[in-house]
Amino acid sequence: MATKPAILFVCLGNICRSPLAEAAFRKAAEEAGLDFAADSAGTAAYHIGSPPDPRSIATAAQHGIDISHYQGRQLDQDDFARFSHIYAMDHSNLRNIRAVAPSGSAAEIALLMDTVPGREGEEIADPYYGGEENFTYTWEDVWMAVQAVVARLTNR
């Protein structure tokens, strides 16, 4: 690969699922020795500049990752040129991403769970309105998916 992969994880507000996916990917990619760029964003402007949800911060911390410094941001047009892969957490955000993608964008746009054999088309459930156990389920899904992404990028 001539350039390093650049991965963007996208949910609605960029405070729950996408920061967890970014954190999980960073951990999995570093463990695999993959040279990469990663970020997360939301399709909505609800939480620009805000830290992740405290439950996301706690869930990441349980896995040895500090995401307290992450800041919410909204998907923008530059992202379609900066990132080789843009992964949506659910179908609604996938539609939103595709709706604003500039024509001719080379970024691969897909659901994150499409990378997991047998889980194609499934969503990462939004844990926001549930309890802390929902964040655990979200972590389990994003961890499984980012391992599949890393395996794909490293041809393992």
Beta strands, then each sheet from edge to edge (+ up, - down):
strand 1: 6-11
strand 2: 37-42
strand 3: 85-88
strand 4: 108-111
sheet 1: 2+ 1+ 3+ 4+
end
